[in-house]
């Protein structure tokens, strides 16, 4: 189970690019709706995937498409394997992408 300190650290990692002020609506929404660092890390990973997928497609693919592709493409399963409270979202994402990329090359 996530400690309050770990949750606060992960929350800061997720909202840092968007919240520059001391008080932030996004942070308040996440604090009120979730208390699990695992959820926040996976949300950040899907956001990173959405950005990369949008770059490849040449337009914003949206959250629904990104989330669907995240699950169907096996990324969510890999997230479950690699998630660790001590890793940042970027570190987890790098492990997932590297693993899936290697498997696609082999196949």
C-alpha positions in Angstrom: 0.0 0.0 0.0 1.2 3.5 -0.8 2.3 5.7 2.0 1.2 9.3 2.1 4.8 10.4 1.5 5.2 8.2 -1.6 1.8 9.3 -2.9 2.8 13.0 -2.5 6.1 12.4 -4.3 4.4 10.6 -7.2 1.7 13.3 -7.4 4.3 16.0 -7.6 6.1 14.0 -10.4 2.8 13.8 -12.4 1.6 17.3 -12.1 5.0 19.1 -12.1 4.9 20.0 -15.8 1.4 21.5 -15.5 1.4 23.1 -12.0 3.9 25.8 -11.4 2.0 27.5 -8.6 1.8 26.4 -5.0 -1.9 25.6 -5.4 -3.1 23.7 -8.5 -6.6 22.5 -9.6 -5.2 19.4 -11.3 -3.4 18.4 -8.1 -6.5 19.0 -6.0 -8.6 16.9 -8.4 -6.1 14.0 -8.3 -5.8 14.2 -4.5 -9.6 14.1 -4.1 -10.2 11.3 -6.6 -7.2 9.0 -6.0 -4.8 8.0 -3.3 -2.8 5.4 -5.2 0.6 6.2 -6.5 0.4 3.3 -8.9 -2.6 4.9 -10.7 -0.7 8.2 -11.0 2.4 6.5 -12.4 0.4 4.6 -15.0 -1.6 7.8 -15.9 1.8 9.5 -16.6 3.0 6.5 -18.7 -0.2 6.6 -20.8 0.3 10.3 -21.2 3.8 9.7 -22.5 2.5 7.0 -24.8 -0.2 9.4 -26.1 2.4 12.0 -26.9 4.6 9.5 -28.8 1.6 8.0 -30.6 0.4 11.4 -31.6 3.9 12.3 -33.0 3.8 9.1 -35.1 0.3 9.8 -36.4 0.9 13.5 -37.0 -2.1 14.6 -34.9 -3.4 14.3 -31.3 -4.8 10.8 -31.1 -6.7 11.6 -27.8 -6.9 9.9 -24.5 -9.4 7.2 -25.5 -7.3 5.9 -28.3 -4.1 6.1 -26.3 -5.7 4.2 -23.4 -7.2 1.6 -25.7 -3.8 1.1 -27.5 -2.1 0.9 -24.1 -4.2 -2.0 -23.0 -4.6 -3.8 -26.4 -0.8 -3.4 -27.2 0.2 -5.1 -23.9 1.6 -2.0 -22.3 -0.7 -2.3 -19.3 0.4 -5.9 -18.7 4.0 -4.8 -18.9 3.2 -1.9 -16.5 2.0 -4.4 -13.9 5.3 -6.3 -14.3 7.6 -3.3 -14.0 5.8 -1.0 -11.6 7.8 -0.3 -8.5 7.1 2.5 -6.0 10.8 3.5 -6.1 10.8 4.2 -9.8 9.6 7.3 -11.5 7.0 7.2 -14.2 9.7 7.8 -16.9 11.8 4.9 -15.6 8.8 2.5 -15.7 7.9 3.8 -19.1 11.4 3.2 -20.5 11.4 -0.4 -19.2 8.0 -1.1 -20.8 9.0 0.5 -24.2 12.3 -1.3 -24.3 10.7 -4.7 -23.5 7.9 -4.3 -26.0 10.3 -3.0 -28.7 12.7 -6.0 -28.2 9.7 -8.5 -28.4 8.5 -6.9 -31.7 12.0 -7.2 -33.2 12.2 -10.8 -32.2 8.8 -11.6 -33.6 
